[in-house]
């Protein structure tokens, strides 16, 4: 049985699962689908072709699925897809995709979006991520799993953030950040490995040691970063190191770091 406040507006055509709670003065558009067990607090707007999975909690004054903030958008059929078990806090803004970016914004599961976070059009967000207050993802940003983005941090269009990255609060991201790394600054640069995050994620110390060696090889030698990644990729059998090397080889915006030979 659903618990829907009498002042909530559910437009005809909306599809609701079971055990859903919808608070006062919330508006659910006609093309919205909401999965079982999801809680939507008061004064929230969910609009557009938006699919929300199971057991999410969307807090008050969130705006989910409203049209992209892209002047090229002119009413095309676009979509926002949200997974399961996300916490989406107050005054967050999530937009669907655009025709030029594949028409979909996709958000995974088990993420925490703190207050005032913006996820713009055509973004792809993985699982188990944390976005602190006022983190801002511009269009076409890709975030892999287990990423932590500090508060007041904007991420430029088309940037990619690798798995298990930590970005310090107040940073400005304009280039790609490789997996397992720590980045900070304006403009942000790679400062080392995200060792705290790695220790939380990996029980095997050997994985962490292999990443330490890989990081030193890639970012502390006075040679082409992509040449080093190609060389290391041929030699390593560690899947996490391969992931880092592949990311380096595939980057389109470049990787920001200061090379310190010999360290």
C-alpha atoms as an extended CHARMM CRD file, in Angstrom:
* protein
*
       263  EXT
         1         1  UNK       CA              0.0000000000        0.0000000000        0.0000000000  PROA      1               0.0000000000
         2         2  UNK       CA              1.2900000000        3.4500000000       -0.9080000000  PROA      2               0.0000000000
         3         3  UNK       CA              1.2820000000        6.4120000000        1.4520000000  PROA      3               0.0000000000
         4         4  UNK       CA              0.4910000000        9.4820000000       -0.6570000000  PROA      4               0.0000000000
         5         5  UNK       CA             -0.2760000000       12.8310000000        0.9590000000  PROA      5               0.0000000000
         6         6  UNK       CA             -3.6180000000       14.2810000000       -0.0400000000  PROA      6               0.0000000000
         7         7  UNK       CA             -1.9850000000       17.4550000000       -1.4140000000  PROA      7               0.0000000000
         8         8  UNK       CA              0.4240000000       15.6020000000       -3.7010000000  PROA      8               0.0000000000
         9         9  UNK       CA             -0.3140000000       15.7400000000       -7.4410000000  PROA      9               0.0000000000
        10        10  UNK       CA              0.1770000000       12.5050000000       -9.3740000000  PROA      10              0.0000000000
        11        11  UNK       CA             -0.5050000000       13.0600000000      -13.0670000000  PROA      11              0.0000000000
        12        12  UNK       CA             -2.4000000000       10.4190000000      -15.0040000000  PROA      12              0.0000000000
        13        13  UNK       CA              0.0330000000        8.0290000000      -16.6400000000  PROA      13              0.0000000000
        14        14  UNK       CA              2.6110000000        7.9660000000      -13.8390000000  PROA      14              0.0000000000
        15        15  UNK       CA              3.5660000000        4.4380000000      -12.7830000000  PROA      15              0.0000000000
        16        16  UNK       CA              4.0580000000        3.7800000000       -9.0810000000  PROA      16              0.0000000000
        17        17  UNK       CA              5.3540000000        0.6040000000       -7.4610000000  PROA      17              0.0000000000
        18        18  UNK       CA              4.3910000000       -0.6960000000       -4.0150000000  PROA      18              0.0000000000
        19        19  UNK       CA              5.0990000000        0.7780000000       -0.5720000000  PROA      19              0.0000000000
        20        20  UNK       CA              5.9120000000        4.2290000000       -1.9480000000  PROA      20              0.0000000000
        21        21  UNK       CA              5.6760000000        7.3340000000        0.2410000000  PROA      21              0.0000000000
        22        22  UNK       CA              4.9820000000       10.7230000000       -1.3680000000  PROA      22              0.0000000000
        23        23  UNK       CA              4.9660000000       13.8470000000        0.7790000000  PROA      23              0.0000000000
        24        24  UNK       CA              2.8630000000       16.9970000000        0.7710000000  PROA      24              0.0000000000
        25        25  UNK       CA              2.7460000000       19.2480000000       -2.3100000000  PROA      25              0.0000000000
        26        26  UNK       CA              4.9880000000       16.9670000000       -4.3460000000  PROA      26              0.0000000000
        27        27  UNK       CA              4.2980000000       16.7420000000       -8.0990000000  PROA      27              0.0000000000
        28        28  UNK       CA              4.8630000000       13.5650000000      -10.1160000000  PROA      28              0.0000000000
        29        29  UNK       CA              4.6810000000       13.9480000000      -13.9100000000  PROA      29              0.0000000000
        30        30  UNK       CA              2.7900000000       11.6950000000      -16.3040000000  PROA      30              0.0000000000
        31        31  UNK       CA              5.8750000000        9.9680000000      -17.7390000000  PROA      31              0.0000000000
        32        32  UNK       CA              7.4950000000        9.1110000000      -14.4090000000  PROA      32              0.0000000000
        33        33  UNK       CA              8.0590000000        5.5570000000      -13.1630000000  PROA      33              0.0000000000
        34        34  UNK       CA              8.9000000000        4.9910000000       -9.4750000000  PROA      34              0.0000000000
        35        35  UNK       CA             10.0410000000        1.6650000000       -8.0230000000  PROA      35              0.0000000000
        36        36  UNK       CA              8.9580000000       -0.1170000000       -4.8470000000  PROA      36              0.0000000000
        37        37  UNK       CA              9.8310000000        1.3040000000       -1.4550000000  PROA      37              0.0000000000
        38        38  UNK       CA             10.9280000000        4.7390000000       -2.6610000000  PROA      38              0.0000000000
        39        39  UNK       CA             10.3000000000        7.7150000000       -0.3780000000  PROA      39              0.0000000000
        40        40  UNK       CA              9.7200000000       11.1710000000       -1.8730000000  PROA      40              0.0000000000
        41        41  UNK       CA              9.5050000000       13.9940000000        0.6340000000  PROA      41              0.0000000000
        42        42  UNK       CA              7.3960000000       17.1410000000        0.4190000000  PROA      42              0.0000000000
        43        43  UNK       CA              7.6500000000       19.9170000000       -2.1580000000  PROA      43              0.0000000000
        44        44  UNK       CA              9.5290000000       17.7890000000       -4.6850000000  PROA      44              0.0000000000
        45        45  UNK       CA              9.1240000000       17.8680000000       -8.4760000000  PROA      45              0.0000000000
        46        46  UNK       CA              9.7260000000       14.7480000000      -10.5560000000  PROA      46              0.0000000000
        47        47  UNK       CA              9.0410000000       15.3600000000      -14.2220000000  PROA      47              0.0000000000
        48        48  UNK       CA              9.8900000000       14.2370000000      -17.7380000000  PROA      48              0.0000000000
        49        49  UNK       CA             10.5850000000       10.6930000000      -18.8610000000  PROA      49              0.0000000000
        50        50  UNK       CA             12.1490000000        9.6800000000      -15.5640000000  PROA      50              0.0000000000
        51        51  UNK       CA             12.6130000000        6.1570000000      -14.2150000000  PROA      51              0.0000000000
        52        52  UNK       CA             13.4820000000        5.7530000000      -10.5260000000  PROA      52              0.0000000000
        53        53  UNK       CA             14.3630000000        2.3590000000       -9.0550000000  PROA      53              0.0000000000
        54        54  UNK       CA             13.6480000000        0.7810000000       -5.7020000000  PROA      54              0.0000000000
        55        55  UNK       CA             14.2120000000        2.0540000000       -2.1590000000  PROA      55              0.0000000000
        56        56  UNK       CA             15.4650000000        5.5130000000       -3.0350000000  PROA      56              0.0000000000
        57        57  UNK       CA             14.9380000000        8.4490000000       -0.6920000000  PROA      57              0.0000000000
        58        58  UNK       CA             14.4310000000       11.7970000000       -2.4070000000  PROA      58              0.0000000000
        59        59  UNK       CA             14.3540000000       14.6770000000        0.0630000000  PROA      59              0.0000000000
        60        60  UNK       CA             12.2690000000       17.8410000000       -0.1050000000  PROA      60              0.0000000000
        61        61  UNK       CA             12.6540000000       20.4960000000       -2.7870000000  PROA      61              0.0000000000
        62        62  UNK       CA             14.5780000000       18.2520000000       -5.1680000000  PROA      62              0.0000000000
        63        63  UNK       CA             13.9290000000       18.8190000000       -8.8860000000  PROA      63              0.0000000000
        64        64  UNK       CA             14.3280000000       15.5880000000      -10.8160000000  PROA      64              0.0000000000
        65        65  UNK       CA             13.9150000000       15.1310000000      -14.5680000000  PROA      65              0.0000000000
        66        66  UNK       CA             13.2460000000       18.7210000000      -15.6310000000  PROA      66              0.0000000000
        67        67  UNK       CA             14.4640000000       19.6960000000      -19.1030000000  PROA      67              0.0000000000
        68        68  UNK       CA             18.2210000000       20.0230000000      -19.7400000000  PROA      68              0.0000000000
        69        69  UNK       CA             19.9580000000       23.3420000000      -19.2240000000  PROA      69              0.0000000000
        70        70  UNK       CA             21.1920000000       23.2000000000      -22.7990000000  PROA      70              0.0000000000
        71        71  UNK       CA             20.1170000000       25.8390000000      -25.3140000000  PROA      71              0.0000000000
        72        72  UNK       CA             20.2110000000       23.2380000000      -28.1020000000  PROA      72              0.0000000000
        73        73  UNK       CA             17.4160000000       21.2490000000      -26.4640000000  PROA      73              0.0000000000
        74        74  UNK       CA             14.1210000000       21.7350000000      -28.2920000000  PROA      74              0.0000000000
        75        75  UNK       CA             11.7480000000       19.1510000000      -26.8980000000  PROA      75              0.0000000000
        76        76  UNK       CA             13.3230000000       15.8790000000      -28.0570000000  PROA      76              0.0000000000
        77        77  UNK       CA             12.4040000000       12.5920000000      -26.3740000000  PROA      77              0.0000000000
        78        78  UNK       CA             15.0490000000       12.2970000000      -23.6520000000  PROA      78              0.0000000000
        79        79  UNK       CA             15.3490000000       10.3000000000      -20.4520000000  PROA      79              0.0000000000
        80        80  UNK       CA             16.6680000000       10.1990000000      -16.8880000000  PROA      80              0.0000000000
        81        81  UNK       CA             17.3310000000        6.7790000000      -15.3540000000  PROA      81              0.0000000000
        82        82  UNK       CA             18.0630000000        6.3730000000      -11.6270000000  PROA      82              0.0000000000
        83        83  UNK       CA             18.9330000000        3.0460000000       -9.9650000000  PROA      83              0.0000000000
        84        84  UNK       CA             18.2200000000        1.7250000000       -6.4760000000  PROA      84              0.0000000000
        85        85  UNK       CA             19.0250000000        2.7270000000       -2.8900000000  PROA      85              0.0000000000
        86        86  UNK       CA             20.1420000000        6.2840000000       -3.6140000000  PROA      86              0.0000000000
        87        87  UNK       CA             19.8610000000        9.1480000000       -1.1330000000  PROA      87              0.0000000000
        88        88  UNK       CA             19.1140000000       12.3900000000       -2.9750000000  PROA      88              0.0000000000
        89        89  UNK       CA             19.1250000000       15.3090000000       -0.5800000000  PROA      89              0.0000000000
        90        90  UNK       CA             17.4540000000       18.7250000000       -0.5210000000  PROA      90              0.0000000000
        91        91  UNK       CA             17.5570000000       21.1100000000       -3.5120000000  PROA      91              0.0000000000
        92        92  UNK       CA             19.3070000000       18.6800000000       -5.8350000000  PROA      92              0.0000000000
        93        93  UNK       CA             18.8000000000       19.1010000000       -9.5930000000  PROA      93              0.0000000000
        94        94  UNK       CA             19.0440000000       16.1580000000      -12.0150000000  PROA      94              0.0000000000
        95        95  UNK       CA             18.4550000000       16.6450000000      -15.7590000000  PROA      95              0.0000000000
        96        96  UNK       CA             17.7730000000       14.0980000000      -18.5150000000  PROA      96              0.0000000000
        97        97  UNK       CA             19.9940000000       13.6700000000      -21.5660000000  PROA      97              0.0000000000
        98        98  UNK       CA             20.0610000000       15.4840000000      -24.8910000000  PROA      98              0.0000000000
        99        99  UNK       CA             19.8640000000       14.1550000000      -28.4190000000  PROA      99              0.0000000000
       100       100  UNK       CA             23.5020000000       15.0790000000      -29.0170000000  PROA      100             0.0000000000
       101       101  UNK       CA             24.6880000000       13.0940000000      -26.0050000000  PROA      101             0.0000000000
       102       102  UNK       CA             22.7410000000        9.8680000000      -26.4230000000  PROA      102             0.0000000000
       103       103  UNK       CA             19.4570000000       11.1840000000      -24.9620000000  PROA      103             0.0000000000
       104       104  UNK       CA             20.0200000000        9.6380000000      -21.5190000000  PROA      104             0.0000000000
       105       105  UNK       CA             21.3620000000       10.6530000000      -18.1340000000  PROA      105             0.0000000000
       106       106  UNK       CA             22.0760000000        7.4880000000      -16.1520000000  PROA      106             0.0000000000
       107       107  UNK       CA             22.6350000000        7.2610000000      -12.3990000000  PROA      107             0.0000000000
       108       108  UNK       CA             23.5000000000        3.9710000000      -10.7160000000  PROA      108             0.0000000000
       109       109  UNK       CA             22.7290000000        2.6560000000       -7.2360000000  PROA      109             0.0000000000
       110       110  UNK       CA             23.7850000000        3.1920000000       -3.6090000000  PROA      110             0.0000000000
       111       111  UNK       CA             24.8950000000        6.7850000000       -4.1400000000  PROA      111             0.0000000000
       112       112  UNK       CA             24.6370000000        9.7570000000       -1.7860000000  PROA      112             0.0000000000
       113       113  UNK       CA             23.9270000000       13.1470000000       -3.3350000000  PROA      113             0.0000000000
       114       114  UNK       CA             24.0980000000       15.8360000000       -0.6550000000  PROA      114             0.0000000000
       115       115  UNK       CA             22.3050000000       19.1630000000       -0.7970000000  PROA      115             0.0000000000
       116       116  UNK       CA             22.3610000000       21.3270000000       -3.9410000000  PROA      116             0.0000000000
       117       117  UNK       CA             24.1860000000       18.7500000000       -6.0760000000  PROA      117             0.0000000000
       118       118  UNK       CA             23.5760000000       19.1830000000       -9.8100000000  PROA      118             0.0000000000
       119       119  UNK       CA             23.8100000000       16.3070000000      -12.2910000000  PROA      119             0.0000000000
       120       120  UNK       CA             23.4840000000       17.8120000000      -15.7640000000  PROA      120             0.0000000000
       121       121  UNK       CA             22.4280000000       16.3380000000      -19.0980000000  PROA      121             0.0000000000
       122       122  UNK       CA             24.0190000000       13.1750000000      -20.4970000000  PROA      122             0.0000000000
       123       123  UNK       CA             26.0090000000       12.3740000000      -17.3530000000  PROA      123             0.0000000000
       124       124  UNK       CA             26.7430000000        8.7980000000      -16.3860000000  PROA      124             0.0000000000
       125       125  UNK       CA             27.2140000000        8.1090000000      -12.6690000000  PROA      125             0.0000000000
       126       126  UNK       CA             28.2120000000        4.6920000000      -11.3430000000  PROA      126             0.0000000000
       127       127  UNK       CA             27.5320000000        3.0410000000       -7.9960000000  PROA      127             0.0000000000
       128       128  UNK       CA             28.5550000000        3.6790000000       -4.3810000000  PROA      128             0.0000000000
       129       129  UNK       CA             29.5880000000        7.2980000000       -4.9560000000  PROA      129             0.0000000000
       130       130  UNK       CA             29.3720000000       10.2860000000       -2.6100000000  PROA      130             0.0000000000
       131       131  UNK       CA             28.8350000000       13.8430000000       -3.8150000000  PROA      131             0.0000000000
       132       132  UNK       CA             29.1860000000       16.4320000000       -1.0650000000  PROA      132             0.0000000000
       133       133  UNK       CA             27.1610000000       19.6490000000       -0.9270000000  PROA      133             0.0000000000
       134       134  UNK       CA             27.1480000000       21.8020000000       -4.0740000000  PROA      134             0.0000000000
       135       135  UNK       CA             29.1740000000       19.4120000000       -6.2120000000  PROA      135             0.0000000000
       136       136  UNK       CA             28.3140000000       20.2020000000       -9.8380000000  PROA      136             0.0000000000
       137       137  UNK       CA             28.5420000000       17.8590000000      -12.8060000000  PROA      137             0.0000000000
       138       138  UNK       CA             28.3580000000       19.6640000000      -16.1430000000  PROA      138             0.0000000000
       139       139  UNK       CA             27.0510000000       17.9350000000      -19.2430000000  PROA      139             0.0000000000
       140       140  UNK       CA             28.4860000000       14.6300000000      -20.4910000000  PROA      140             0.0000000000
       141       141  UNK       CA             30.5220000000       13.9500000000      -17.3330000000  PROA      141             0.0000000000
       142       142  UNK       CA             31.2580000000       10.3030000000      -16.5300000000  PROA      142             0.0000000000
       143       143  UNK       CA             31.8040000000        9.1410000000      -12.9430000000  PROA      143             0.0000000000
       144       144  UNK       CA             32.8400000000        5.5420000000      -12.2690000000  PROA      144             0.0000000000
       145       145  UNK       CA             32.1420000000        3.5370000000       -9.0640000000  PROA      145             0.0000000000
       146       146  UNK       CA             33.2660000000        4.3690000000       -5.4920000000  PROA      146             0.0000000000
       147       147  UNK       CA             34.0920000000        8.0100000000       -6.2980000000  PROA      147             0.0000000000
       148       148  UNK       CA             33.9850000000       10.7560000000       -3.6430000000  PROA      148             0.0000000000
       149       149  UNK       CA             33.5960000000       14.3710000000       -4.8070000000  PROA      149             0.0000000000
       150       150  UNK       CA             34.1650000000       17.0690000000       -2.1920000000  PROA      150             0.0000000000
       151       151  UNK       CA             31.8330000000       19.9860000000       -1.6370000000  PROA      151             0.0000000000
       152       152  UNK       CA             31.7640000000       23.0650000000       -3.8890000000  PROA      152             0.0000000000
       153       153  UNK       CA             33.5550000000       21.1750000000       -6.6700000000  PROA      153             0.0000000000
       154       154  UNK       CA             32.5760000000       21.7910000000      -10.3140000000  PROA      154             0.0000000000
       155       155  UNK       CA             33.4540000000       19.2160000000      -12.9770000000  PROA      155             0.0000000000
       156       156  UNK       CA             33.8570000000       20.4460000000      -16.5570000000  PROA      156             0.0000000000
       157       157  UNK       CA             31.9160000000       19.0490000000      -19.5060000000  PROA      157             0.0000000000
       158       158  UNK       CA             33.1090000000       15.7160000000      -20.9210000000  PROA      158             0.0000000000
       159       159  UNK       CA             35.4630000000       14.9700000000      -18.0120000000  PROA      159             0.0000000000
       160       160  UNK       CA             35.8150000000       11.4150000000      -16.7470000000  PROA      160             0.0000000000
       161       161  UNK       CA             36.5440000000       10.4240000000      -13.1490000000  PROA      161             0.0000000000
       162       162  UNK       CA             37.9090000000        6.8990000000      -12.6500000000  PROA      162             0.0000000000
       163       163  UNK       CA             36.8630000000        4.3880000000      -10.0310000000  PROA      163             0.0000000000
       164       164  UNK       CA             37.8260000000        4.9820000000       -6.3800000000  PROA      164             0.0000000000
       165       165  UNK       CA             38.9380000000        8.5760000000       -6.9750000000  PROA      165             0.0000000000
       166       166  UNK       CA             38.7700000000       11.1560000000       -4.1930000000  PROA      166             0.0000000000
       167       167  UNK       CA             38.4640000000       14.8250000000       -5.2000000000  PROA      167             0.0000000000
       168       168  UNK       CA             39.0950000000       17.3380000000       -2.4290000000  PROA      168             0.0000000000
       169       169  UNK       CA             36.4730000000       19.9460000000       -1.6280000000  PROA      169             0.0000000000
       170       170  UNK       CA             36.6720000000       23.2460000000       -3.4740000000  PROA      170             0.0000000000
       171       171  UNK       CA             38.5970000000       21.7740000000       -6.3850000000  PROA      171             0.0000000000
       172       172  UNK       CA             37.9670000000       22.5890000000      -10.0420000000  PROA      172             0.0000000000
       173       173  UNK       CA             38.0960000000       19.5830000000      -12.3680000000  PROA      173             0.0000000000
       174       174  UNK       CA             38.8330000000       20.3760000000      -16.0250000000  PROA      174             0.0000000000
       175       175  UNK       CA             40.6170000000       17.1610000000      -17.0710000000  PROA      175             0.0000000000
       176       176  UNK       CA             40.2840000000       13.4200000000      -16.5150000000  PROA      176             0.0000000000
       177       177  UNK       CA             41.2970000000       11.8920000000      -13.1680000000  PROA      177             0.0000000000
       178       178  UNK       CA             42.6350000000        8.3000000000      -13.3420000000  PROA      178             0.0000000000
       179       179  UNK       CA             41.2840000000        5.4700000000      -11.1840000000  PROA      179             0.0000000000
       180       180  UNK       CA             42.4060000000        5.1310000000       -7.5560000000  PROA      180             0.0000000000
       181       181  UNK       CA             43.8990000000        8.6390000000       -7.4180000000  PROA      181             0.0000000000
       182       182  UNK       CA             43.5440000000       11.6990000000       -5.1870000000  PROA      182             0.0000000000
       183       183  UNK       CA             43.0520000000       15.0860000000       -6.8630000000  PROA      183             0.0000000000
       184       184  UNK       CA             42.8370000000       18.5960000000       -5.5000000000  PROA      184             0.0000000000
       185       185  UNK       CA             43.3200000000       22.2440000000       -6.4070000000  PROA      185             0.0000000000
       186       186  UNK       CA             42.1260000000       24.9200000000       -8.7920000000  PROA      186             0.0000000000
       187       187  UNK       CA             42.7930000000       23.6790000000      -11.4450000000  PROA      187             0.0000000000
       188       188  UNK       CA             42.8740000000       20.2460000000       -9.8430000000  PROA      188             0.0000000000
       189       189  UNK       CA             45.8690000000       17.9730000000      -10.3100000000  PROA      189             0.0000000000
       190       190  UNK       CA             46.5610000000       14.3770000000       -9.3730000000  PROA      190             0.0000000000
       191       191  UNK       CA             48.4000000000       14.4170000000       -6.0510000000  PROA      191             0.0000000000
       192       192  UNK       CA             48.8450000000       10.7070000000       -5.3510000000  PROA      192             0.0000000000
       193       193  UNK       CA             46.8240000000        7.5850000000       -4.6950000000  PROA      193             0.0000000000
       194       194  UNK       CA             43.5820000000        7.6430000000       -2.7270000000  PROA      194             0.0000000000
       195       195  UNK       CA             45.1030000000        5.3700000000       -0.0950000000  PROA      195             0.0000000000
       196       196  UNK       CA             42.3070000000        5.8220000000        2.4350000000  PROA      196             0.0000000000
       197       197  UNK       CA             39.7400000000        4.7730000000       -0.1520000000  PROA      197             0.0000000000
       198       198  UNK       CA             41.8830000000        1.8560000000       -1.3080000000  PROA      198             0.0000000000
       199       199  UNK       CA             42.2660000000        0.5200000000        2.2280000000  PROA      199             0.0000000000
       200       200  UNK       CA             38.5150000000        0.6410000000        2.6830000000  PROA      200             0.0000000000
       201       201  UNK       CA             37.8290000000       -1.1270000000       -0.5980000000  PROA      201             0.0000000000
       202       202  UNK       CA             40.6120000000       -3.7180000000       -0.8660000000  PROA      202             0.0000000000
       203       203  UNK       CA             41.4390000000       -6.3200000000        1.7760000000  PROA      203             0.0000000000
       204       204  UNK       CA             44.3860000000       -7.5820000000       -0.2480000000  PROA      204             0.0000000000
       205       205  UNK       CA             47.4720000000       -5.4450000000        0.4730000000  PROA      205             0.0000000000
       206       206  UNK       CA             49.0780000000       -6.7920000000       -2.6790000000  PROA      206             0.0000000000
       207       207  UNK       CA             46.5400000000       -4.9160000000       -4.7980000000  PROA      207             0.0000000000
       208       208  UNK       CA             47.4450000000       -1.6730000000       -3.0470000000  PROA      208             0.0000000000
       209       209  UNK       CA             51.1780000000       -2.3480000000       -3.3810000000  PROA      209             0.0000000000
       210       210  UNK       CA             50.7790000000       -3.0290000000       -7.1090000000  PROA      210             0.0000000000
       211       211  UNK       CA             48.9240000000        0.2590000000       -7.5420000000  PROA      211             0.0000000000
       212       212  UNK       CA             51.6410000000        2.1120000000       -5.6180000000  PROA      212             0.0000000000
       213       213  UNK       CA             54.2950000000        0.7360000000       -7.9600000000  PROA      213             0.0000000000
       214       214  UNK       CA             52.1800000000        1.5120000000      -11.0090000000  PROA      214             0.0000000000
       215       215  UNK       CA             51.5290000000        5.0740000000       -9.8770000000  PROA      215             0.0000000000
       216       216  UNK       CA             55.2340000000        5.7270000000       -9.3300000000  PROA      216             0.0000000000
       217       217  UNK       CA             56.1110000000        4.2310000000      -12.7150000000  PROA      217             0.0000000000
       218       218  UNK       CA             53.5000000000        6.2610000000      -14.5870000000  PROA      218             0.0000000000
       219       219  UNK       CA             53.6880000000        9.6230000000      -12.8810000000  PROA      219             0.0000000000
       220       220  UNK       CA             57.2990000000        9.8340000000      -11.7010000000  PROA      220             0.0000000000
       221       221  UNK       CA             59.2080000000        9.0850000000      -14.9220000000  PROA      221             0.0000000000
       222       222  UNK       CA             60.2640000000       11.6900000000      -17.4590000000  PROA      222             0.0000000000
       223       223  UNK       CA             58.6970000000        9.9160000000      -20.4090000000  PROA      223             0.0000000000
       224       224  UNK       CA             55.4070000000       10.0880000000      -22.2890000000  PROA      224             0.0000000000
       225       225  UNK       CA             52.5570000000        9.0840000000      -19.9950000000  PROA      225             0.0000000000
       226       226  UNK       CA             50.8390000000        7.0860000000      -22.7200000000  PROA      226             0.0000000000
       227       227  UNK       CA             54.0810000000        5.3280000000      -23.6870000000  PROA      227             0.0000000000
       228       228  UNK       CA             54.6050000000        4.3340000000      -20.0630000000  PROA      228             0.0000000000
       229       229  UNK       CA             51.0180000000        3.0920000000      -19.7920000000  PROA      229             0.0000000000
       230       230  UNK       CA             51.4630000000        1.0040000000      -22.9310000000  PROA      230             0.0000000000
       231       231  UNK       CA             54.6440000000       -0.5320000000      -21.5360000000  PROA      231             0.0000000000
       232       232  UNK       CA             53.1270000000       -1.2560000000      -18.1310000000  PROA      232             0.0000000000
       233       233  UNK       CA             49.9890000000       -2.7390000000      -19.6720000000  PROA      233             0.0000000000
       234       234  UNK       CA             52.1000000000       -5.3610000000      -21.4370000000  PROA      234             0.0000000000
       235       235  UNK       CA             53.8990000000       -6.3370000000      -18.2240000000  PROA      235             0.0000000000
       236       236  UNK       CA             51.2260000000       -6.3440000000      -15.5160000000  PROA      236             0.0000000000
       237       237  UNK       CA             48.7380000000       -9.0620000000      -14.6490000000  PROA      237             0.0000000000
       238       238  UNK       CA             46.9530000000       -6.9790000000      -12.0080000000  PROA      238             0.0000000000
       239       239  UNK       CA             43.4390000000       -5.9900000000      -13.1270000000  PROA      239             0.0000000000
       240       240  UNK       CA             43.4550000000       -2.7250000000      -11.1940000000  PROA      240             0.0000000000
       241       241  UNK       CA             46.7440000000       -1.6550000000      -12.7550000000  PROA      241             0.0000000000
       242       242  UNK       CA             45.3450000000       -2.5800000000      -16.1710000000  PROA      242             0.0000000000
       243       243  UNK       CA             42.3340000000       -0.4050000000      -15.4080000000  PROA      243             0.0000000000
       244       244  UNK       CA             44.6030000000        2.5530000000      -14.6220000000  PROA      244             0.0000000000
       245       245  UNK       CA             46.6650000000        2.0160000000      -17.7810000000  PROA      245             0.0000000000
       246       246  UNK       CA             43.5960000000        1.7070000000      -20.0020000000  PROA      246             0.0000000000
       247       247  UNK       CA             42.2120000000        4.9270000000      -18.5420000000  PROA      247             0.0000000000
       248       248  UNK       CA             45.4650000000        6.7650000000      -19.3330000000  PROA      248             0.0000000000
       249       249  UNK       CA             45.4620000000        5.4680000000      -22.9040000000  PROA      249             0.0000000000
       250       250  UNK       CA             41.8190000000        6.3660000000      -23.4980000000  PROA      250             0.0000000000
       251       251  UNK       CA             41.7490000000        9.8570000000      -21.9610000000  PROA      251             0.0000000000
       252       252  UNK       CA             40.4330000000       12.5710000000      -24.2510000000  PROA      252             0.0000000000
       253       253  UNK       CA             40.9300000000       15.6240000000      -22.0390000000  PROA      253             0.0000000000
       254       254  UNK       CA             44.3520000000       14.7360000000      -20.6700000000  PROA      254             0.0000000000
       255       255  UNK       CA             45.4710000000       14.0130000000      -17.1180000000  PROA      255             0.0000000000
       256       256  UNK       CA             46.6620000000       16.8910000000      -14.9160000000  PROA      256             0.0000000000
       257       257  UNK       CA             49.7250000000       16.1200000000      -12.7670000000  PROA      257             0.0000000000
       258       258  UNK       CA             53.1400000000       17.4740000000      -11.8270000000  PROA      258             0.0000000000
       259       259  UNK       CA             55.9300000000       15.0980000000      -12.7380000000  PROA      259             0.0000000000
       260       260  UNK       CA             58.5400000000       14.7060000000       -9.9760000000  PROA      260             0.0000000000
       261       261  UNK       CA             61.2120000000       12.4010000000      -11.3070000000  PROA      261             0.0000000000
       262       262  UNK       CA             62.9900000000       10.1110000000       -8.8970000000  PROA      262             0.0000000000
       263       263  UNK       CA             60.4450000000       10.2130000000       -6.0640000000  PROA      263             0.0000000000
